[in-house]
Each structure stands twice: as structure tokens, then as C-alpha cells.
Amino acid sequence: MNNQQATILIVDDEPVNLRVLKQVLQEEYRLIFAKSGAEALRLAQSKKPNLILLDIMMPDITGLDVCQQLKAEPTTAKIPVIFVTALNDHTDEAQGLEVGAVDYITKPVSSAVVKARVATHLSLVQADELRRTRLQIIQRLGHASEYKDNETGMHVMRMSHYSKVIALAYGFSEDRADNLLHAAPMHDLGKIGIPDSIMLKPGKLTDEEFEIMKTHPEIGASILGEDDSDLITLAKVVALTHHEKWNGKGYPNGLIGEEIPIEGRIVAIADVFDALTSVRPYKDAWPVEKAMGFIKEQSGQHFDPDLVVLFEQELDKILTIKDRWKDT
């Protein structure tokens, strides 16, 4: 969305104020106008503007009420609202921010201030849209990898949520843990590049077949490539390192201990636990107690010992997720 494509809804019951803002913004944006709160709500629904400049003091519905209604409606909740008002009281400003406005511009307006604030908030909208698009691409790639596997989509959901629980227990921020939640479905993306004769084989793989299977982390990393997106970069890390082992006997690079990125270490436990406790064409689901026994046996071998402790500590949350995302 560049400036020429952005649509701004300007709401004010005074025509002179509409003319002033039109003069400031008309060369760079598409503008639509409303002279009342009711008209603003109707236009916001029908036109879906990229940003709304909203007066507070209006006779029918105040700007505060309009903003509150916009934020309560899912189809308009994400549209940023900037109040343009003669009010200059901190209480009014706080009220506006409480109902969901992103900024304030005071009247009489400064042309430079209006242009700067509008450009800033439109750029934030654009960044959010880009992040959502990248996330959708990652989710779709995750679904694509399921078509080449005996595992189900529920496996991907469970292990991703397990990964977030472990990450939070380890000390990740909520945002960083959410990034791992969204990147984790990419862990087996590289299986797209493994021949069906191997991927869909019902029995045990031969040594030669297993060597081919072991190339899927590097294939996944290659598919994700180089990107300046934190999310795609993290997905690449997860794809490449979730089969590394704490003792250095994993693949593809034989990393040891903390050489393995923490995200790869987290996903390794989440992935193995879910694989063990799920039915596969070639195995029954293990009981949780047996799977936990294996996880603890592999502490310091396959898995980071600190993460094994955290996984056991968070087991109630893990089992809640397991129950929520059952295979169908």
C-alpha cells in the first residue's frame, strides 16, 4: 500500500475543518468525508478506509463513541483512528486512547504535523499487513508439507503450541514465543523434497533411504532461503536444527549443546513428545508416562537437560493442548 493507494476517512461536522484537511492531504491520498458520527460508521463499514481522522465534538454521536463502536466491530477494529480535536485536556486524550485511538492532532492543525502523523500510522498499517501476509505464507507452507507425510495437521498444531509453552517457561517474551509458535510448523518443510517412495513407505527405512530422509532439514532451509523477515529467518533455523542432538549425534551438522539454537532445541522436544504420543501407520501411541520416561532418559543425550526439566514442569499445560488438538 503506497500513499496513492491509501484511503483516508475524514470525519468532522464543520465543513471548514473538512476543507482544511482536504487541502493538506488531497495530493497524496484518496479522501472520503463524513459530517456525522453515523455517516462515519456507515462509510467505515462500506469503504474500509486505511485510516480515519476523527473529530471528537460532534452533535449526534461523539468521536469517542464512534471510535468505541469501530473497535467493537471486527471488520473495522484494525483501522487506525487519529482524533483531530480542539480539546487539549489530558483527560480527553487519555479517554481517546482508552477507546482505541492511536494518536491525537490538535486544532488548529499544522499541515506538517498532519502529514507526518498520517504517514507514520499508514506505514505501521503496512508493516502489520506485511507481517500477516508472511505469516499466512508460512502457515500455507506448513500445510503443504503435511501432504508429504503420514503425520496430521493436528501434530503440527500440537507441537507448535508445546513449543510456545516451553519457550515461555524458558524465559521468552510473549512476542518471541509467538514467533516460535508460528515458525514451528515449518520444521519438516523439507520433506516436500523427499521422494514419495521414502516418505510414504509403511515399513522401516533402509540405511540408504534414511540417509536421504536426513537431507530434509537442509532442503527446508533452502526453500525458506535468505530473508529479512524475523519470522522466516526463525522458521529456517527451526527447519535446519530440530534434528540436532545435545550430544552432537544429530543431523545435519552434528552441532553440540548450546551450539544448537535454543529454538531448535525447544522444537526437538515438542516434536518428539508429540510423535511418541500419537498414532502413526507404523506404531501405536505411547502412554504419556512412557513418553516422559523416554524424554528424561534422553536428557543430556538427545535433549537439552534444562529444557527437559521445564517440559516436565509444564506437563499439565502440554496435556491440555494435547487434549484440545486431538487427531480426528
HELIX and SHEET records of a PDB file:
HELIX    1   1 ASN A    3  GLN A    5  5                                   3    
HELIX    2   2 PRO A   15  LEU A   25  1                                  11    
HELIX    3   3 GLY A   37  LYS A   47  1                                  11    
HELIX    4   4 GLY A   63  ALA A   72  1                                  10    
HELIX    5   5 HIS A   90  GLU A   98  1                                   9    
HELIX    6   6 SER A  111  GLU A  146  1                                  36    
HELIX    7   7 GLY A  153  TYR A  170  1                                  18    
HELIX    8   8 GLU A  174  ALA A  183  1                                  10    
HELIX    9   9 ALA A  184  MET A  186  5                                   3    
HELIX   10  10 LEU A  189  GLY A  193  5                                   5    
HELIX   11  11 ASP A  196  MET A  199  1                                   4    
HELIX   12  12 ASP A  207  MET A  213  1                                   7    
HELIX   13  13 HIS A  216  LEU A  224  1                                   9    
HELIX   14  14 ASP A  230  THR A  241  1                                  12    
HELIX   15  15 GLY A  257  GLU A  259  5                                   3    
HELIX   16  16 ILE A  262  LEU A  276  1                                  15    
HELIX   17  17 VAL A  288  GLU A  297  1                                  10    
HELIX   18  18 PRO A  305  GLN A  313  1                                   9    
HELIX   19  19 LEU A  315  ARG A  324  1                                  10    
SHEET    1   A 5 ARG A  30  ALA A  34  0                                        
SHEET    2   A 5 THR A   7  VAL A  11  1                                        
SHEET    3   A 5 LEU A  51  LEU A  54  1                                        
SHEET    4   A 5 VAL A  81  THR A  85  1                                        
SHEET    5   A 5 ASP A 103  THR A 106  1                                        
END                                                                             
